């Protein structure tokens, strides 16, 4: 899709904690009339590729995600953004285009009418009122399939749209336990739930406490959707990734291996990890066929 540059938005958490150079993203106006967000958080744009991977897999499993596209920024757009960045001196991270083959950037729709969520109780209250509330429980198997440990209050989106209020999962630039992929060939068989790690631990424990014996069925519903992704779908995703980004053959093979293994193993691993849900009886699904 062709788009035009709108503005730069700086990550305010970075500014708050005084940690330059700051992460930032840009907003662009798409030719479809929507605004889109393109992240520039890490060197060499691994975060941009991670977002593409997560949204591609999520779309195949009916995960609640905002619209997403590849945006073509021509040389004039890039020059305009670079000129705008120069006004910030060394306070912002640089745009590294070394992995981009065609000036294509993965972008996600920018939702303007977002309901603010500051606490876990507010999240629970908002999710109870959305039209697609059961899709909230997709986050458990989906984040586990991606090894996404960066799930916090800011990574849930509740938006007021024309006919309904909807819930979306956002922010996947730290899948594979990292942003630089060095863990991909090491961790592809590891299904340790995110609550077993230190990152956002208290919030992860809160998330796990939201699953009850009545809602566990939705966790398993989305587990089955992930398990049903075909090998061909995974290969198509990896082929697109290799067409758009300058990745190595080993990186391609590692990511293929990751998803081929995890989709085949996730149903059993999801059952094993039921013990992490404090409101679910141990072994509730272990004797059931899912």
N, C-alpha and C positions, 0 to 999 in steps of 0.2 A: 504494500500500500504506500502511496505517496503521501507525505505529510509535511507540514511547515512548522518550524520552531516557534514555540510560544514563550516559555520562560524557564529559568533555573530555580529549583527549590532545594534549599540546603537542609540536610538532616539536622534537626534541632537538638536531638539528643547529643550529637557530637559537639554542637556549640555549647550546650548546657554544661557538659563535663570538660570543656576546654581541651579538645583532642584533635587539633589540626594536623594534617590537612583533612577537611571535613568531607564526608560522603555527600553525594547530592544526586538528584535526578532531574530530568528535564520533562516538561510537558510539551506535547506537540498536538497540532490540530490535524486529524486525519481527514482524508477526502470523503469519508462516510459521515462526517459531521460530529464525530465523537472525539473527545480528548483522550490521549494515551500518555502513559508514563514510561520512560526509559531510564533504567538505573545505571549509574556510573559509580559503583561502590568499591571496586577492587581493580588492581592492576591486571591487564590483559583480559578483562571482561569475563572471567570465569563465572562471576555472579550472573551475568546476562545469559550465559549458556545454561547454568543451573535452572534459571527461571524457565527457559524454553523446555528443558527436559521435564521439569515437574508439571508444567501446564500441559504438555503433550501426553504424559502418562495419565494425569488426572482427567483429562477430557475423555480418554478411553474408558475410564472407570466411573464416569458420571459424578465426579467430585464437584462440589459447588465452587466454581471458579468464574471470575469476571472474563469478559471477552478478551482475546489476545490475538496479536497479529505480528507479522514482521513489517517494520517500517523502513522505507528506503529514504535515507538522508543523503541528498546529493552534496557535491563539493561546496556549493554555496551555503547550504544549511550547516555543514560542519564548520566552515569558516566563520559563520555568524556565531555559532556556539563558542568557538575558540576565542573569538574577540570578546564575547561576553565574559568568559572565564578569566581573561587577562585582567579584567577590572577587579577581580578578587585577589590578585597577587598569588601568594603561595598558600592561601588558606583553604583551597579546595583541591581535591584529588584531580589528577590529570586524566584526560580521555585517552586511553590506550587503544589504538585501532589495530594492533599487530595481529590479532586473531580473526579480524573481520575480512572476509574475502571480497564482499560486494557492497560495503556500506549498508548492510542490512542489520537492523537492530531489533531484538525481540522487545515487544511493548505490550503492556496490559492496560485495559481501559481504566481511566480515572473517573471514579464515582464522586460526584459533587455533594450529594445529599446523604452524608454519612452520620450515623448515630454515634455519639461519643461514648466510649466505654472506658471507665477508669478503674473498676474493681471487678473481681470475680463474680460478685453478686449481681452487678449490672450486666455482665456478660450473660449469665444464666437467665436473667429477666428478659433481656433483649431476644435471646435465642428462642425462648418460649413463645414469643409473639410473632415470629416470622412465618411466612407461608411455606418455607421449605425446611422447617425445624429439624426433621429427622436426619437431614443431610449433615447436620453438625457432627454426628457420630462417625462420619467418614474420616475425620481427622486422625483417629486412632490408628487404623490400619494404613492409611495413606502416609502419614508422617513416619510410621515404622518402616514402610516399604522404601522410603527415600532416605531413611536414617536422618531425619530432619529434627534436630534437637532445639531449634530456634523458634519454638512456639511460645509466644507470650501474648499479653493482652492487646498489644498493638498489631498482632497478626490475624485478627478476626475483623471482618467487615460486615456491618449491618447497615443496609441502605434502604431509603424510602424511594420506591420507584413508582411509575405511573399507576399501576394497578395493585401493587402489593409491597410489603417489606420483605427483603430477602437477606439471607446469610451467605457469606462467601469466605473461603479460606484464601489468604494472600501470603506473599513473602516466602520465597523458597530459594533464596540465594545461598543458603548455608546447608544444603543437602549433602549427603555423603560424609557427614560429620565435619565438614571442612569447606573451604572455598577453593582449595588448590588441587584437589583430586588425589593427593598422595595416599589417602585411606581407601580409595575405591578397590584396588586389587587385594587389600588386606581385610576389609570389613564386609565383603559382600555376603558372607554367611552369618554375620553377627546380627541378631535380632533383639539385642538388649533394649527394653523399652526406655523411652527418654527419661522417665522418672528415676532411673538408676544412675543418671549422670548428675553432675553438680550444676550444669548450666540451667538456669531457670528452675531449679529443683522444686522449690516451694510451689510455684505456679503449676508445674507439671503434676505434682501430687494433688493439687486442687482439681485439675482437669480429670484425673483418673477417678476422683471421688464422684464425678458427675454421672458415671455409668452405673446403672442399676440393673437388676435382673430383668426388668421390663424393657430396658433400652439396649441391652447387650445384643439383641437380635439385629439391631441396625449396624452395630459394629461388624457383625458377621456378614450382614448383607453386603457391605462395601468391601469386606475381605474377599468375598466370592467374586465381586466385580473385578477387583484387581487380579485375582487368580485367573480370570477368564480372558485377560488380554492375550492376544495371540503372539506367537514368535514373529510372525510377519509384521505385526504392528510395531513391535520393538525394533525390528530391523529398519522399517521405514523411518522411524524417528531418528535412529542413529545415522541413516543415510542423509536425511535433511540436515542434521547437525554437521556432518562432514562436508556437505555442500556449502553451508553458510559460514562455518568457522574453520580456521586453520588448525585442526587437531591432528595428532599423530595416529598412526595405525594402532599402536598399543592402547592409547586412550580410547579409541573407538571400540576395540575388543574388550577392554576392561568394563566399559559402560554396558556393552551388550551382555557380558557375563553377569554383571550386577543384576540387571532386570530379568534376564532369563531365569536365573536362580531364584530370585526373591519372589517372583510371581508364582513359581511352582511350589515354593516352600511356605508361603505366607499363611495359608489356611491352618496348617498344623502349628505354626509358630504363634498364631493368634490365640489358639486354644491354650497352648503352654503358658502364655502370658496373662491369662485371665486372673491369675493370683495377684496381679498388680492392681486390680480393681477392688477396693476395700468393701464395696457394697454388693459384691457378687460372691455367692457361695463357691468355694473352691471346687473345680471339676464340674461345674454346671453343664458345660457343653462337651466335656471330654468323652462322654459315652454316646454322643449324638453324631449323626452323620450330617455334615454341613456341605 
